[in-house]
């Protein structure tokens, strides 16, 4: 594959010129980056959203082109056509161990990559080939056959078992993730994969096999697009845009998350805000931040999670809202639709405010928070541009040290913690109201 090391410098130059966050600058730069290919013309793209980037790569390598450009679809356009944004808000408290964790997600069907990819492809009248098996030998054979017959495929993996990510062992079993497998070299015992990175990454077959086997419910799963291609007309694009917006709205109204639908509706933001500060019954509300995210390791962990999940964890920054805005802008231009252009501006502003929430959760005037925020960004940059395992591991190590340091002495007083939570509550409530208003405009756009 040809290298794209110039992307790193372009991103840094843009950050210096505009003052943008890393995630924002990178989204703009890679949105304009050309594809890279190897001598057999296998197309690779860097990306923001794992499943959307995988979808883009599969479709580009199958020769599927966007009707308004006659080029491979952009990541932003496919993100919108696949359903766009969603929401997921979860707090977990392990009382015996006194450990609290927090998670927030922003993609449509974030909890089910298989359904996300399958449903997206079916809108193009493509039925994907999905293979699963419990056995390691059968899994190896299926991967070989998929690459031989289809050229490349998507593989479900545990990100914590991918060596280049150098994640702490505590993450093992919980790093739900997808990558693109381009090829296998049995002579060297390696595979070439795409993992949002500027360039493909070589990985040993043993590491790939271990990562595919780690998470039981997605064990050894593969997805391919059958041979053949599709060509769309402008009318098809209009229908696809409308369908994508409809699925976005429906997913937030009636999510498909089994057993936890309330955590995947916009109302979850309202609940989160009220639990952040001033909960009426702290004793009974088991997820009140005043109860489970007390000053110390738990509050540190919760605040760090807000920033990392919004900005760095496969969102493209701003909890996916800016990428959705990019989709709406591109669709507006392709379809000459001023309503979509206005809606794009609305979601671009929402994205900025989500990033401001992420930033506010780790106050920059507090040295420990400022350093942790910089480390999270550094980790994301290293993973994207091919930093060494040692560099990534060092970032994780220092983050672990900071967590231990705040256990000994939290950098904020109890009063300052309460004030911070009150500020975050206000921001989240404003985001909730704006998200509801934006979805009302989405509904108008498809009515």
VENFEN-V698455 format. One record per run of one state. SS is the DSSP state (h for helix, s for strand, l for the rest). FROM is the first residue (numbers start at 0). LEN is the number of residues. If there is no record, write none. Layout:
# VENFEN-V698455
ss={SS,SS}
from={FROM,FROM}
len={LEN,LEN}
This chain:
# VENFEN-V698455
ss={l,h,l,h,l,s,l,s,l,h,l,s,l,h,l,s,l,s,l,h,l,s,l,h,l,s,h,l,h,l,h,l,s,l,s,l,s,h,l,h,l,s,l,s,l,h,l,h,l,h,l,h,l,h,l,h,l,h,l,h,l,h,l,h,l}
from={0,5,18,21,31,35,37,42,44,49,61,64,65,74,81,84,94,98,107,112,122,128,131,135,150,152,158,161,162,165,168,171,175,185,189,194,200,204,213,215,218,221,224,230,231,233,253,260,264,266,276,288,292,296,311,317,335,337,361,366,385,388,408,413,446}
len={5,13,3,10,4,2,5,2,5,12,3,1,9,7,3,10,4,9,5,10,6,3,4,15,2,6,3,1,3,3,3,4,10,4,5,6,4,9,2,3,3,3,6,1,2,20,7,4,2,10,12,4,4,15,6,18,2,24,5,19,3,20,5,33,1}
